[in-house]
Amino acid sequence: MTLHFICVYYIVQTTLFLYNISIFYKQNNNILFLNKIITYYINDRLER
């Protein structure tokens, strides 16, 4: 259970990092694509 939360925390931190980079380069399409991947991954983890 603890490992799961660590993974989620790591994903969130990575997402924020990539989000800031995307904002810096104004790549809004990449943010939307990234959000789809993250949402799919989290949903997949929650179902298991």
GUMAR-43362 format. One line per 4 residues: number of its first residue (from 0); for each residue y, x, z of C-alpha. Coordinates in pm, whole numbers. Layout:
// GUMAR-43362
NUM	Y:X:Z; ...
// end
This chain:
// GUMAR-43362
0	0:0:0; 239:279:92; 152:460:-230; 242:147:-426
4	589:136:-271; 639:506:-338; 552:447:-704; 793:153:-727
8	1067:358:-559; 1007:642:-805; 1022:400:-1100; 1348:252:-974
12	1507:594:-929; 1395:702:-1274; 1523:378:-1425; 1864:423:-1264
16	1877:781:-1390; 1789:678:-1746; 2025:382:-1721; 2316:612:-1632
20	2230:842:-1921; 2215:545:-2159; 2553:420:-2035; 2694:767:-2087
24	2576:768:-2449; 2642:393:-2486; 2288:321:-2600; 2263:-40:-2487
28	1960:-110:-2705; 1763:154:-2519; 1847:-12:-2188; 1712:-345:-2306
32	1398:-178:-2437; 1355:15:-2113; 1395:-303:-1907; 1116:-467:-2108
36	885:-173:-2039; 968:-165:-1666; 927:-542:-1633; 591:-532:-1809
40	473:-240:-1595; 576:-403:-1266; 419:-736:-1363; 99:-554:-1458
44	93:-380:-1119; 161:-698:-923; -126:-882:-1093; -378:-619:-984
// end
